[in-house]
Amino acid sequence: MTWHRAGFRWYWRFLSRHRPGRPKITSALQKLIRSMATANPTWGAPRIHGELLKLGFEISECTVSRYLGRMNRPKDSGKRWLTFLKNHREVIAAMDFFTVPTSTLRVIYCFFVISYRRRRISHFNATEHPTSQWIVQQLREAISDDSAPKSLLLDYDGKFSGDVARMLECLGSNLIRTAYRSPWQNGLAERWVGSCRRELLDHVIVLGESHLRRLVREYLHYYHEDRVHDALNKDAPTGRVLERRQTDASRVVAVPRVGGLHHRYQWQTAA
């Protein structure tokens, strides 16, 4: 009945009018959230929330989402996958290729190895001619006899057969092949490729191999030491120190990273 629903709403509105609601954040913090979102267009609420935590602000991710006008809620399947990773990520790594076009429309193949433990890129290189011998040399540089992952995810790319597969098996790695046309089975590697494209490669024109290596290595420096990750509890792969505000005169400053595409935020005391 309409009158009953209206009475119900009025009753609870009357009861809650004198109760304190969610505490409001300061206008300075609201302004900081907006400035972070403006300076970093590809960041969402989790990334901005992680930066705020590193600056010592006590604020929930939901509050950040509310001020950004968006909300990302984890699904049950994601929780199950995170539980699996927590139990097995110490011994899992993945490797893959992705391609990058140059200014002259040539194609460069980017090879990388990523560790599931802390989402670290343990090796990266690029070439226009990814032969089996070249891949074997990259694996020699990336994996030693005592650091070979117990399980290594890779696809059915022909470049990963022959000498490459035999070398990895001799190192003691169990090769886990993903199904054809199923990139989600190597989701961590694919997610890193997506991050690298969205946060770097979509904003630059690559001139050649050396230029690409320099760009990606600069991005990896930011990715490992500055960038916060949801799966690492809003921490960086190498670990990032929590900063506290020292004095009332301290202010938040933005330190450019990757040519200004991204920023690291930290406290600075006025001189």
C-alpha positions, 0 to 999 in steps of 0.5 A: 500500500502506498500510504504504508510505504510512505509512513515507513519512510517518514518513520525512519527518516524521523528516527535518523535525523538526530543521529550522526552520519558518516563524518565528512572529509575536509575540503583540503582532502577533497581537493587533493582527491580531485587533483590526483584524479585530474593529474592521473586520468587512468587512475581509479579509486583503488589507486588514489586510495592507495596513494592517500594511505601512503600519505597517512590519511585515514579514509576508506576506498568507498569514500574515494569512490563516492567523490570520484563518482564510481564504485568497484566492488570485488566479485566472489570469483575474484576472491577465490582467485586471490585465495589461490594466489596467496597459497601458490604465488611463491612458486609461480611465474609467467612469461609472454610476448606482446607487440608494439608498432613503431613510428615507421610501422615496424613491429617490435616483440616485447618479452617479459617474465613476471613473478606472481609473488610480488608482481615483479617483472624479473626480466624485460627485453625487446627485439624485431626478431624473436628467435628461439636462440634469442629467447634462450639467452633471455631466460639465461639472464632472467632465471638461474639454476637456483631461482627457477620457478616451480610452475611457469605459465606460458602459451602454445606460441611456437617460439616457446617450443624446442630449445626453449622448452627443453631449457626450462625443463632442465631447470626444473620448471613445470611448464603449464600451457594455457589453452588456445585463445584463452589469455585469461588463463595467464591473467597476471601477465595479460593484466601487466601488458594492459597496464603497460599499454594504458599507462605508457605505450598508448601515450607515446610513439615508439621510434625503435628498439632502444627507445622502447627499452628506455621507456619501458625500463623507466616505467618499470622503475615506477611500477616496482617502486611507486605504483600501488597494487590492489593485490598487494594491499595497496603497496608497491612490489618492492615495498613502499614506506608509509609517510607521516605528516611531520609538521602542520606546515607540511604539504603534499607534493606531486613528484612526476614519474614516467615523463609526467604521465604519473605521479608519486605523492609525498609530504614536503616540509616548507622551507 
